[in-house]
């Protein structure tokens, strides 16, 4: 049986975060993007998902009043489509009980991610033209997606 844990990101995680980010993102975050997770009273927080003590993925979010913005969710290629992204999202929702609205942007061509978010109640609310830049200089559209907490307090 696989032991899965989700723990807060720490500075020590940069050793695996940066290579995983570079392997999964066309324009990867640099270390300074993650450092905000460890600032005192930070609005940005992140979690690492490990399977049998090995890092598999992570999620970084930003909180302002009663809204949360999912900034980055990455699962290593060999572990995709095994429910790890769903586990990170469930953790994100569970640790934000005061949050009324969740937001994210996702590349319009990232069908697996869009499917994951839609299965978890996010809806497409706007298209941002040429939002993401990719290494060859082209720009790619992004969907803005929103999820409201339900009347019973769940974030399904």
Secondary structure, 3 states (H helix, E strand, C coil): CCCEEEEECCHHHHHHHHHHHHHHCCCCCCHHHHHHHHCCCCCEEEEEEEECCEEEEEEEEEEECCEEEEEEEEECHHHCCCCHHHHHHHHHHHCCCCCCEEEEEEECCCHHHHHHHHHCCCEEEEEEEEEEECCCCCEEEEEEEEEECCCCCCCC
